Amino acid sequence: MSADLNLVHLITQASFLVQLVMLALLLASVASWTVIFQKRKLLKGTGDSADWFEDQFWAGGNLADIYKSVMRRDEQPTGLEGLFRAGFEELRRQRQHSRARADEIIASVQRAMRVSLVREVDRLEQGLSMLATIGSTSPYVGLFGTVWGIMNAFIALGNVKSATLAMVAPGIAEALIATAMGLFAAIPAVIAYNVFTNKVDGLETRYGAFMEEFTGIVERGVQKDMQKDTLKDKNGDD
């Protein structure tokens, strides 16, 4: 490519509107990559934390010991640890009310964990809407810059008596740069959005399975406690 058609020259010689389009696409690309790196770190940390907690949870021991272990690790646990904390603390509160029925305790624990699940999924999905927006709109923004640049090139071409390819090539080339920048911003955003969405869906499924398992453990424990209390009442009556 000749010196007259180098990339920097084409960008600096583009019309003001096309330059604004390029700047907007550059900022969108920077924002997209920032979200990508942050989200990748968050999801990896969340997955590693879930692995650690499941090892602790299924290694044995009572729920109180697991709760203490979780709280020693993080005062504000998230992920599976956050779901467990919400469920266990609600279970402990309900057990303080001696008149609470088994179904009421279980329903209350499930409700507390569902609220925690909604908050956790919302935390994991933050930034994904930005990636989706950048991925879906950047090509059209770049295309707008291209159309505007080509339109200006042909308008300028119409003002001369004899036109050559050398006269129109720079204007078309600088316009096509906008489309290239739009694709440069959109493609990573779309790929990252799909990858991260699948990971979030996988974590949400994992959370839902844990909630069911934890609810079953709570239900068996509550029913066992209720049976013990019933036997004590009968022995007391005798």
ABEGO torsion letter per residue (X at the ends): XBAAABAAAAAAABBAAAAAAAAAAAAAAAAAAAAAAAAAAAAAAAAAAAAAAAAAAAAEEBAAAAAAAAAAABABBBEAAAAAAAAAAAAAAAAABAABBAAAAAAAAAAAAAAAAAAAAAAAABGAAAAAAAAAAAAAAAAAAAAAAAAAAAAAAAABABBBAAAAAAAAAAAAAAAAAAAAAAAAAAAAAAAAAAAAAAAAAAAAAAAAAAAAAAAAAAAAAAAAAAAAAAAAAX
